[in-house]
Amino acid sequence: MNSSANLYRDSRRAAMWGIALSLGLGLAKFAGGVAGHSLALVSDAVHSLVDAAIAGALVGALVVAERPADPEHPYGHGRLEALAGAGLALVLLFLAAGIAWEAIATLAEQRPPPETYTLVIATCGALFQEGFHRYASRVARQSGSGALMAATWDYRLDALGALAVVLGVSLSKWGGPSWQWADRVAALGIAASVLFIGGRLLRDNTNDLMDRQAPKNVLDEVRRAATTVAGVLGVETLRVRKSGLEYFVDIHIEVAPDLTVEVGHGIAHAVKDRIRDQVAAIRDVLVHVEPHTRL
């Protein structure tokens, strides 16, 4: 199995674990929040249930993105992964707006104080979600999946949101009537964090759709691999764009100006093979040969 297939497989696995975790926690939080009179916990539950839907959409996007090129899509289907990431970011923004609206609209309402068990649910949720965030973010960094990174940051938000629930519920329950607003303020804190991360992830995935240059470490690896090929005297131009979990490389190499077309063609093929062998997640390489100008 090639490295790209491994990246897609690991990303799908992390997303499927995310479905199970988010769905289980979401149902537990929702039941506890409704029965325990905590809007903050209910808001966190809705966030977790949306996370489960997001993870499900991500699995589908990764399956389609891995499909090979066809006559109608000669560059493959990888862009769907970034498109899914941008769509998921928009979902987070709408979710943040909904949570904030509900918290503000009910801020002045007098309700029974939350039950003690809502604290237990929120604390357990924070621990589970922080642990899963660390696992999924490691997979996202290794695979380079913008959509998975969008989902994994949302798990970190869930963990932080659960801590805000713990604080808000504690103040609302034991602070007396004058602290009943704390549960609503905790819900607003969740909304603010979701809004921030959603905006950042929308920006990052949109940049990938606009063919943003690859990170410096990827550029350095590609350049280093190309210059180790015999006959390559320099790299004039290097453009690397991301498509899904993979990269497309456009590179202009410099060779001796007196080489025959056949020799230059052979060097170009050697550069393509070397880059694909030494740099992970490269889908294709287009090599252009330029004459080296001697000073």
DOLO-159318 format. One record per residue: x, y, z of N, C-alpha, C, O in turn; residue in one letter. Coordinates in steps of 0.02 Angstrom, whole numbers, padded with zeros to 5 digits, always signed. Layout:
# residues N
XYZXYZXYZXYZA;...
//
This chain:
# residues 295
+00043-00060+00000+00000+00000+00000+00044+00062+00000+00092+00066+00039M;+00029+00111-00044+00072+00170-00048+00057+00218+00010+00009+00210+00046N;+00101+00268+00017+00096+00313+00074+00032+00354+00073+00002+00367+00125S;+00009+00374+00013-00053+00413+00009-00113+00372+00033-00156+00398+00068S;-00114+00308+00014-00168+00265+00038-00168+00259+00114-00220+00258+00145A;-00108+00255+00143-00103+00252+00216-00130+00316+00248-00164+00313+00299N;-00114+00373+00218-00137+00437+00245-00213+00440+00245-00244+00461+00294L;-00244+00420+00189-00316+00421+00185-00347+00371+00235-00397+00386+00267Y;-00316+00312+00240-00342+00261+00286-00341+00286+00358-00390+00279+00394R;-00285+00315+00379-00279+00339+00448-00327+00396+00462-00356+00400+00516D;-00337+00439+00412-00384+00495+00421-00455+00470+00427-00494+00494+00469S;-00473+00421+00385-00541+00393+00391-00552+00359+00459-00605+00366+00489R;-00502+00324+00482-00508+00290+00547-00519+00340+00603-00561+00329+00647R;-00480+00394+00602-00488+00446+00654-00557+00477+00651-00589+00489+00702A;-00582+00489+00589-00648+00519+00582-00702+00472+00607-00751+00495+00636A;-00695+00407+00595-00746+00359+00618-00747+00353+00694-00800+00347+00724M;-00687+00355+00726-00686+00358+00799-00719+00421+00824-00753+00421+00876W;-00710+00475+00786-00742+00539+00805-00818+00534+00804-00851+00564+00846G;-00845+00497+00755-00917+00488+00752-00942+00455+00816-00990+00478+00848I;-00909+00400+00835-00931+00362+00893-00926+00404+00957-00973+00405+00997A;-00869+00439+00966-00860+00478+01027-00909+00536+01031-00941+00546+01082L;-00916+00574+00976-00959+00633+00977-01032+00614+00985-01069+00648+01021S;-01053+00560+00953-01123+00539+00959-01138+00517+01030-01190+00537+01058L;-01094+00477+01060-01106+00454+01128-01107+00511+01178-01152+00515+01220G;-01057+00556+01174-01055+00612+01220-01112+00660+01209-01141+00687+01257L;-01130+00671+01146-01184+00717+01131-01250+00695+01161-01287+00735+01190G;-01266+00631+01154-01328+00605+01182-01328+00609+01259-01378+00627+01290L;-01270+00592+01289-01266+00595+01362-01273+00667+01387-01308+00680+01436A;-01239+00714+01354-01244+00785+01374-01315+00812+01365-01340+00848+01408K;-01346+00794+01309-01413+00821+01296-01463+00796+01349-01502+00835+01376F;-01460+00731+01363-01506+00704+01413-01492+00735+01482-01538+00753+01518A;-01427+00741+01500-01410+00770+01564-01427+00844+01568-01449+00867+01620G;-01416+00881+01513-01430+00952+01513-01504+00968+01518-01524+01014+01554G;-01546+00929+01482-01618+00940+01485-01646+00922+01553-01683+00960+01584V;-01626+00862+01578-01651+00840+01643-01621+00880+01700-01653+00889+01752A;-01559+00904+01690-01524+00939+01744-01529+01015+01741-01495+01048+01780G;-01570+01043+01695-01583+01115+01690-01520+01156+01674-01509+01209+01704H;-01478+01132+01627-01417+01170+01609-01416+01185+01535-01406+01140+01494S;-01427+01248+01517-01423+01268+01446-01352+01260+01420-01343+01242+01362L;-01302+01273+01462-01233+01267+01440-01219+01195+01419-01186+01184+01368A;-01243+01146+01458-01231+01076+01440-01270+01056+01378-01246+01017+01337L;-01331+01081+01371-01371+01068+01311-01335+01097+01249-01332+01065+01197V;-01309+01158+01256-01273+01189+01201-01211+01148+01182-01197+01138+01123S;-01176+01124+01233-01118+01081+01220-01139+01015+01188-01102+00988+01148D;-01198+00990+01207-01224+00928+01177-01239+00938+01103-01221+00895+01062A;-01270+00994+01086-01284+01008+01015-01219+01012+00976-01214+00987+00920V;-01169+01044+01006-01103+01049+00975-01076+00979+00961-01051+00967+00906H;-01080+00934+01009-01054+00866+01000-01093+00828+00947-01063+00791+00908S;-01159+00835+00946-01199+00801+00896-01183+00826+00825-01181+00787+00778L;-01172+00891+00820-01151+00918+00755-01083+00890+00736-01069+00876+00678V;-01039+00882+00786-00974+00852+00773-00980+00782+00743-00943+00763+00698D;-01028+00743+00769-01039+00676+00742-01060+00679+00668-01036+00640+00628A;-01104+00727+00652-01124+00735+00582-01065+00758+00540-01057+00735+00483A;-01024+00803+00568-00965+00827+00532-00917+00770+00518-00891+00764+00462I;-00905+00727+00568-00859+00671+00558-00886+00623+00505-00848+00595+00466A;-00953+00613+00504-00982+00570+00453-00973+00599+00384-00956+00562+00337G;-00983+00664+00377-00972+00697+00312-00898+00692+00292-00882+00685+00233A;-00854+00697+00341-00782+00694+00327-00763+00625+00301-00723+00620+00254L;-00790+00572+00331-00775+00505+00306-00796+00499+00232-00758+00473+00191V;-00856+00523+00216-00878+00520+00147-00833+00560+00100-00818+00538+00045G;-00812+00620+00123-00769+00662+00081-00701+00629+00069-00675+00633+00014A;-00674+00596+00119-00609+00563+00112-00613+00504+00065-00567+00491+00027L;-00669+00468+00067-00679+00411+00022-00679+00435-00051-00646+00406-00094V;-00717+00489-00064-00720+00516-00132-00654+00547-00153-00633+00539-00210V;-00621+00583-00107-00558+00617-00124-00503+00568-00143-00459+00586-00182A;-00505+00508-00118-00453+00458-00133-00463+00426-00201-00417+00393-00226E;-00521+00434-00232-00533+00402-00297-00482+00426-00348-00462+00484-00347R;-00459+00381-00392-00409+00400-00442-00437+00448-00494-00498+00457-00499P;-00392+00477-00533-00413+00523-00586-00454+00485-00639-00446+00425-00649A;-00498+00522-00672-00537+00494-00727-00539+00546-00783-00515+00602-00773D;-00568+00530-00841-00568+00578-00897-00599+00646-00880-00578+00697-00907P;-00649+00646-00837-00681+00709-00819-00645+00746-00763-00654+00806-00754E;-00604+00710-00725-00566+00740-00669-00493+00717-00674-00471+00675-00635H;-00456+00744-00723-00387+00721-00735-00340+00733-00676-00287+00701-00672P;-00357+00779-00632-00316+00792-00573-00341+00756-00511-00319+00770-00455Y;-00388+00710-00520-00414+00673-00464-00471+00710-00430-00498+00758-00456G;-00490+00686-00371-00547+00713-00334-00527+00742-00267-00570+00752-00223H;-00463+00755-00257-00438+00777-00192-00466+00843-00167-00469+00854-00107G;-00486+00887-00213-00512+00952-00191-00574+00946-00148-00591+00991-00110R;-00609+00889-00155-00670+00881-00115-00653+00882-00040-00694+00903+00000L;-00593+00860-00022-00573+00860+00048-00570+00931+00076-00596+00944+00130E;-00539+00977+00038-00536+01047+00060-00605+01079+00058-00623+01120+00101A;-00645+01060+00007-00713+01087+00002-00754+01065+00062-00793+01104+00090L;-00746+01002+00083-00781+00977+00142-00758+01015+00204-00798+01033+00247A;-00692+01028+00210-00666+01066+00267-00696+01135+00271-00714+01158+00325G;-00703+01169+00213-00733+01236+00212-00807+01232+00231-00832+01275+00268A;-00841+01181+00206-00912+01173+00223-00922+01160+00297-00968+01186+00328G;-00879+01119+00326-00884+01104+00397-00870+01166+00439-00901+01176+00491L;-00824+01208+00416-00810+01271+00451-00872+01316+00451-00886+01349+00501A;-00908+01318+00395-00969+01358+00392-01022+01331+00440-01058+01370+00472L;-01026+01265+00446-01072+01235+00495-01055+01259+00566-01100+01275+00605V;-00990+01262+00581-00970+01285+00648-00991+01357+00659-01012+01375+00714L;-00985+01399+00608-01004+01470+00615-01079+01477+00628-01100+01516+00671L;-01119+01439+00592-01192+01441+00603-01209+01413+00673-01253+01439+00707F;-01173+01361+00693-01184+01333+00760-01169+01384+00814-01207+01391+00862L;-01114+01421+00806-01095+01472+00855-01149+01525+00860-01167+01547+00915A;-01176+01546+00802-01229+01597+00802-01291+01573+00839-01322+01610+00876A;-01309+01509+00828-01369+01482+00860-01361+01477+00936-01407+01494+00973G;-01302+01454+00959-01290+01449+01031-01292+01518+01063-01321+01527+01117I;-01259+01567+01031-01257+01634+01059-01327+01664+01064-01344+01696+01113A;-01367+01654+01011-01435+01682+01012-01476+01653+01069-01511+01690+01105W;-01473+01588+01079-01512+01556+01132-01488+01580+01201-01529+01593+01245E;-01422+01587+01210-01396+01608+01275-01417+01680+01291-01437+01694+01347A;-01414+01724+01241-01432+01794+01252-01508+01801+01264-01529+01839+01308I;-01548+01764+01225-01621+01769+01231-01646+01745+01299-01698+01768+01322A;-01610+01699+01331-01634+01672+01395-01592+01695+01454-01597+01667+01509T;-01549+01746+01443-01503+01767+01495-01538+01790+01559-01514+01776+01614L;-01595+01824+01551-01630+01852+01610-01682+01805+01639-01713+01821+01690A;-01692+01746+01608-01743+01701+01632-01722+01668+01699-01664+01653+01709E;-01771+01659+01743-01758+01624+01806-01776+01550+01798-01833+01533+01783Q;-01726+01507+01809-01736+01436+01801-01707+01400+01861-01666+01428+01898R;-01729+01337+01873-01700+01299+01929-01625+01291+01919-01601+01287+01863P;-01587+01289+01974-01515+01279+01968-01499+01211+01938-01537+01164+01948P;-01443+01204+01903-01425+01140+01873-01415+01086+01926-01398+01100+01983P;-01425+01023+01906-01413+00967+01950-01339+00951+01954-01300+00967+01909E;-01319+00920+02009-01248+00904+02020-01220+00858+01966-01162+00865+01946T;-01260+00811+01941-01234+00762+01893-01215+00794+01826-01178+00765+01787Y;-01241+00855+01813-01219+00888+01751-01145+00904+01753-01111+00905+01702T;-01119+00917+01813-01047+00929+01821-01006+00867+01804-00954+00870+01773L;-01032+00809+01827-00997+00746+01814-00995+00732+01739-00943+00713+01712V;-01051+00743+01705-01054+00731+01633-01006+00778+01596-00970+00757+01551I;-01007+00842+01615-00963+00890+01582-00889+00875+01593-00849+00881+01547A;-00872+00854+01653-00802+00839+01669-00778+00778+01629-00724+00779+01600T;-00818+00725+01629-00800+00665+01590-00794+00682+01516-00749+00657+01482C;-00840+00723+01491-00837+00743+01421-00773+00780+01404-00743+00768+01352G;-00752+00825+01449-00690+00863+01437-00630+00816+01432-00587+00825+01389A;-00626+00767+01476-00569+00720+01476-00568+00678+01413-00515+00670+01382L;-00625+00650+01393-00629+00609+01333-00611+00650+01270-00574+00626+01227F;-00638+00710+01266-00628+00750+01206-00557+00776+01199-00531+00781+01144Q;-00526+00793+01255-00456+00815+01252-00411+00758+01231-00365+00767+01191E;-00424+00698+01257-00384+00640+01236-00392+00625+01162-00344+00610+01128G;-00454+00629+01138-00465+00615+01067-00436+00669+01023-00411+00655+00968F;-00439+00732+01046-00408+00787+01008-00334+00773+00996-00309+00783+00941H;-00299+00750+01046-00227+00739+01039-00213+00683+00989-00166+00687+00950R;-00254+00630+00991-00246+00576+00943-00261+00600+00872-00221+00589+00826Y;-00319+00631+00862-00341+00651+00795-00297+00705+00766-00285+00706+00705A;-00272+00752+00807-00230+00805+00781-00163+00777+00757-00134+00802+00709S;-00138+00725+00791-00076+00693+00768-00086+00662+00699-00043+00668+00655R;-00143+00628+00689-00158+00598+00624-00166+00653+00572-00143+00645+00515V;-00200+00708+00589-00211+00763+00542-00145+00794+00520-00136+00810+00461A;-00098+00804+00566-00033+00832+00548+00006+00785+00503+00039+00807+00456R;+00002+00720+00517+00039+00672+00476+00009+00666+00406+00046+00658+00357Q;-00056+00671+00401-00089+00663+00336-00095+00728+00297-00102+00728+00236S;-00093+00785+00333-00103+00849+00300-00175+00864+00282-00188+00905+00239G;-00222+00830+00315-00293+00839+00299-00321+00902+00332-00325+00906+00393S;-00340+00950+00290-00370+01011+00317-00438+00998+00347-00457+01028+00397G;-00477+00952+00316-00543+00936+00342-00538+00900+00410-00576+00915+00456A;-00491+00853+00415-00482+00819+00480-00457+00868+00533-00478+00864+00591L;-00412+00913+00513-00388+00963+00561-00445+01007+00585-00448+01026+00643M;-00492+01024+00538-00551+01062+00558-00591+01025+00611-00613+01054+00660A;-00600+00959+00600-00638+00919+00647-00601+00912+00713-00632+00915+00766A;-00535+00902+00711-00498+00889+00773-00494+00952+00817-00494+00946+00878T;-00489+01011+00786-00491+01072+00826-00559+01080+00859-00565+01109+00913W;-00610+01054+00826-00676+01058+00856-00679+01014+00919-00715+01030+00966D;-00642+00959+00919-00640+00917+00980-00605+00955+01037-00626+00949+01095Y;-00553+00993+01021-00521+01033+01073-00571+01086+01100-00573+01099+01160R;-00610+01115+01054-00661+01163+01076-00712+01130+01121-00734+01159+01170L;-00729+01068+01105-00776+01032+01148-00748+01023+01218-00783+01032+01267D;-00683+01007+01222-00652+00998+01287-00651+01063+01327-00668+01064+01386A;-00633+01118+01293-00632+01183+01327-00703+01205+01344-00715+01234+01397L;-00750+01190+01299-00820+01207+01313-00847+01169+01374-00885+01196+01413G;-00826+01106+01380-00848+01067+01438-00822+01096+01502-00856+01096+01554A;-00760+01122+01500-00732+01155+01560-00772+01219+01576-00784+01235+01635L;-00791+01255+01524-00833+01315+01535-00900+01295+01565-00927+01331+01607A;-00926+01238+01543-00989+01214+01572-00980+01198+01646-01023+01216+01687V;-00925+01166+01663-00912+01150+01733-00911+01213+01776-00941+01215+01829V;-00876+01264+01751-00872+01327+01789-00940+01361+01794-00962+01382+01847L;-00974+01366+01736-01039+01400+01736-01091+01365+01778-01128+01397+01815G;-01093+01298+01772-01142+01260+01812-01126+01265+01886-01172+01271+01927V;-01062+01263+01904-01043+01268+01974-01065+01334+02004-01094+01336+02058S;-01052+01389+01968-01072+01455+01994-01148+01461+01997-01175+01488+02045L;-01181+01435+01945-01254+01440+01944-01287+01399+01999-01338+01419+02027S;-01257+01341+02015-01288+01296+02065-01274+01319+02136-01319+01321+02178K;-01211+01338+02149-01192+01352+02219-01183+01426+02234-01170+01445+02291W;-01189+01468+02183-01180+01539+02195-01242+01575+02216-01240+01634+02235G;-01299+01541+02213-01361+01573+02233-01396+01605+02174-01370+01604+02118G;-01456+01634+02186-01495+01664+02131-01457+01717+02091-01469+01725+02031P;-01413+01754+02125-01378+01807+02089-01327+01781+02038-01301+01820+01999S;-01313+01716+02039-01265+01686+01992-01298+01641+01940-01263+01603+01906W;-01363+01645+01933-01396+01601+01884-01376+01617+01812-01382+01575+01768Q;-01353+01678+01801-01332+01697+01733-01268+01660+01712-01252+01659+01652W;-01230+01631+01759-01166+01601+01742-01173+01544+01692-01129+01535+01649A;-01227+01505+01696-01238+01451+01649-01245+01477+01578-01220+01447+01531D;-01280+01535+01571-01290+01565+01504-01224+01595+01478-01209+01591+01419R;-01186+01624+01522-01122+01653+01502-01074+01598+01479-01035+01607+01432V;-01077+01540+01512-01036+01483+01490-01055+01462+01419-01012+01446+01378A;-01120+01463+01404-01143+01447+01337-01117+01498+01286-01098+01480+01231A;-01116+01562+01306-01088+01614+01262-01014+01603+01250-00989+01615+01195L;-00978+01581+01302-00907+01566+01294-00895+01510+01243-00849+01514+01203G;-00938+01459+01245-00934+01405+01195-00945+01434+01125-00909+01417+01079I;-00995+01476+01119-01010+01506+01053-00951+01546+01027-00935+01542+00967A;-00919+01585+01070-00862+01626+01049-00804+01583+01025-00773+01599+00974A;-00790+01528+01060-00734+01486+01039-00749+01450+00974-00705+01443+00932S;-00811+01429+00964-00831+01397+00901-00825+01446+00844-00802+01429+00789V;-00846+01508+00856-00842+01560+00804-00770+01573+00783-00756+01580+00723L;-00724+01576+00831-00654+01590+00815-00623+01534+00774-00592+01547+00722F;-00631+01472+00796-00601+01416+00761-00633+01406+00693-00599+01391+00644I;-00699+01414+00689-00733+01407+00625-00708+01457+00573-00698+01439+00515G;-00697+01519+00594-00671+01569+00548-00601+01553+00525-00585+01561+00466G;-00558+01529+00570-00490+01513+00551-00487+01453+00503-00448+01453+00455R;-00528+01403+00516-00529+01344+00473-00559+01360+00405-00537+01332+00355L;-00608+01404+00402-00635+01425+00338-00581+01459+00296-00576+01448+00236L;-00542+01501+00329-00487+01535+00294-00435+01485+00267-00414+01490+00210R;-00415+01437+00309-00363+01390+00288-00386+01345+00230-00348+01335+00183D;-00447+01319+00235-00471+01275+00182-00485+01313+00117-00476+01286+00063N;-00507+01376+00123-00517+01416+00063-00451+01430+00029-00447+01429-00032T;-00399+01441+00068-00332+01451+00038-00309+01390+00001-00278+01396-00052N;-00323+01330+00027-00305+01269-00009-00342+01264-00075-00314+01242-00125D;-00406+01284-00076-00445+01283-00138-00418+01334-00188-00428+01326-00249L;-00384+01385-00164-00356+01438-00208-00282+01423-00226-00247+01468-00248M;-00260+01361-00217-00192+01340-00236-00138+01378-00199-00090+01401-00229D;-00146+01386-00134-00094+01416-00094-00030+01374-00098-00033+01313-00101R;+00027+01408-00099+00091+01373-00100+00097+01326-00040+00073+01342+00014Q;+00129+01268-00050+00137+01219+00003+00181+01246+00058+00218+01294+00047A;+00179+01217+00118+00222+01239+00173+00296+01234+00155+00316+01195+00111P;+00337+01273+00190+00408+01277+00175+00443+01209+00181+00488+01193+00141K;+00423+01168+00230+00457+01104+00237+00445+01058+00177+00490+01020+00157N;+00385+01062+00148+00371+01022+00087+00412+01049+00028+00441+01009-00009V;+00415+01115+00021+00455+01144-00033+00528+01125-00026+00561+01107-00076L;+00554+01127+00034+00625+01110+00045+00638+01037+00028+00690+01022-00002D;+00592+00993+00046+00602+00922+00030+00602+00910-00045+00643+00873-00071E;+00556+00943-00080+00552+00934-00153+00615+00962-00186+00644+00929-00230V;+00637+01021-00166+00697+01051-00194+00758+01008-00182+00799+00998-00226R;+00763+00983-00121+00821+00941-00103+00822+00877-00144+00875+00856-00167R;+00764+00845-00153+00761+00784-00193+00780+00797-00265+00816+00757-00296A;+00757+00853-00293+00771+00868-00364+00846+00881-00375+00874+00858-00425A;+00877+00917-00329+00948+00935-00339+00996+00878-00327+01056+00884-00340T;+00971+00821-00302+01015+00763-00293+01021+00722-00357+01060+00675-00360T;+00982+00738-00408+00984+00702-00472+01044+00726-00512+01054+00787-00520V;+01083+00680-00538+01141+00698-00579+01119+00738-00640+01072+00719-00675A;+01153+00794-00653+01137+00836-00710+01095+00897-00693+01090+00943-00734G;+01064+00898-00634+01024+00956-00614+01071+01008-00583+01104+00994-00532V;+01075+01066-00614+01120+01119-00591+01085+01171-00547+01118+01214-00518L;+01021+01168-00544+00983+01215-00503+00909+01209-00514+00886+01174-00560G;+00870+01242-00471+00797+01244-00477+00777+01316-00488+00788+01359-00445V;+00748+01330-00546+00729+01399-00562+00662+01418-00532+00654+01471-00502E;+00612+01374-00539+00545+01387-00515+00518+01325-00481+00528+01269-00505T;+00482+01335-00425+00452+01278-00390+00384+01300-00364+00378+01346-00324L;+00332+01266-00387+00264+01278-00364+00235+01211-00341+00236+01162-00379R;+00208+01209-00281+00178+01148-00254+00110+01166-00226+00104+01209-00182V;+00058+01135-00252-00010+01149-00228-00041+01086-00200-00025+01030-00220R;-00085+01096-00152-00116+01040-00117-00182+01022-00148-00221+01066-00168K;-00195+00957-00153-00260+00932-00176-00279+00873-00132-00251+00819-00139S;-00325+00883-00086-00340+00831-00038-00283+00822+00011-00261+00870+00042G;-00259+00760+00018-00203+00746+00061-00138+00742+00022-00085+00725+00050L;-00140+00757-00042-00082+00750-00085-00062+00817-00117-00097+00867-00110E;-00005+00816-00151+00021+00877-00182+00037+00865-00255+00056+00810-00276Y;+00027+00919-00295+00049+00921-00364+00108+00969-00369+00105+01024-00342F;+00161+00947-00402+00223+00986-00406+00235+01010-00478+00231+00970-00525V;+00248+01075-00486+00273+01104-00548+00342+01131-00535+00350+01176-00494D;+00392+01103-00569+00461+01122-00555+00499+01135-00619+00493+01097-00667I;+00539+01189-00620+00583+01205-00677+00654+01191-00654+00680+01224-00608H;+00687+01143-00686+00756+01128-00668+00803+01157-00719+00785+01165-00778I;+00864+01172-00697+00915+01199-00742+00966+01144-00757+00991+01110-00712E;+00982+01136-00821+01032+01087-00843+01081+01122-00890+01070+01179-00911V;+01135+01087-00906+01185+01115-00952+01152+01131-01019+01114+01090-01045A;+01166+01190-01048+01131+01210-01109+01149+01170-01171+01113+01172-01220P;+01204+01133-01169+01225+01096-01228+01201+01024-01229+01223+00985-01271D;+01158+01005-01183+01132+00937-01182+01083+00925-01239+01049+00972-01261L;+01078+00863-01262+01028+00847-01312+00959+00843-01280+00953+00837-01219T;+00907+00847-01321+00839+00842-01296+00829+00775-01261+00795+00772-01210V;+00858+00722-01289+00850+00657-01260+00880+00653-01190+00849+00625-01144E;+00940+00681-01181+00972+00680-01115+00932+00722-01065+00921+00702-01008V;+00911+00782-01087+00872+00826-01043+00807+00792-01022+00785+00799-00965G;+00775+00756-01070+00714+00720-01055+00726+00666-01002+00684+00656-00958H;+00782+00632-01008+00798+00580-00959+00809+00609-00890+00789+00579-00840G;+00842+00667-00886+00853+00699-00821+00786+00719-00790+00775+00711-00730I;+00741+00746-00832+00675+00766-00807+00637+00707-00778+00606+00713-00725A;+00639+00650-00811+00605+00591-00786+00637+00567-00720+00602+00545-00675H;+00704+00572-00716+00738+00553-00654+00718+00598-00596+00711+00575-00540A;+00709+00663-00610+00687+00710-00558+00617+00692-00534+00604+00691-00474V;+00573+00678-00581+00504+00659-00562+00504+00598-00518+00470+00596-00467K;+00542+00546-00539+00544+00484-00500+00574+00496-00430+00550+00469-00381D;+00628+00536-00427+00661+00548-00364+00615+00585-00315+00612+00567-00256R;+00579+00634-00339+00534+00672-00296+00478+00627-00269+00462+00629-00210I;+00449+00587-00313+00394+00544-00292+00418+00489-00243+00380+00467-00200R;+00481+00468-00251+00508+00417-00206+00526+00444-00137+00517+00410-00087D;+00550+00506-00135+00578+00533-00072+00531+00579-00034+00542+00590+00026Q;+00480+00605-00066+00434+00652-00032+00365+00620-00027+00337+00599-00078V;+00339+00615+00033+00274+00582+00044+00218+00623+00014+00221+00684+00009A;+00165+00588-00006+00102+00618-00027+00107+00661-00090+00072+00711-00096A;+00152+00643-00136+00156+00678-00200+00115+00640-00251+00130+00582-00265I;+00062+00672-00278+00020+00638-00328+00053+00638-00397+00054+00587-00430R;+00080+00696-00417+00111+00700-00484+00161+00756-00485+00158+00803-00445D;+00209+00751-00533+00261+00801-00540+00267+00820-00613+00273+00777-00656V;+00265+00885-00628+00275+00910-00696+00342+00946-00696+00352+00995-00660L;+00389+00921-00738+00457+00948-00740+00468+00984-00805+00456+00957-00859V;+00492+01045-00800+00511+01085-00859+00587+01096-00857+00615+01112-00804H;+00620+01088-00914+00693+01093-00918+00713+01161-00945+00689+01183-00998V;+00757+01195-00908+00783+01260-00928+00859+01256-00936+00892+01219-00900E;+00889+01294-00983+00962+01297-00989+00993+01336-00931+00968+01390-00913P;+01045+01309-00902+01079+01343-00847+01122+01399-00874+01163+01388-00919H;+01115+01459-00846+01155+01516-00867+01217+01520-00824+01212+01529-00763T;+01275+01515-00855+01338+01517-00819+01361+01590-00812+01362+01627-00861R;+01378+01610-00752+01400+01679-00739+01475+01684-00749+01503+01738-00740L;
//
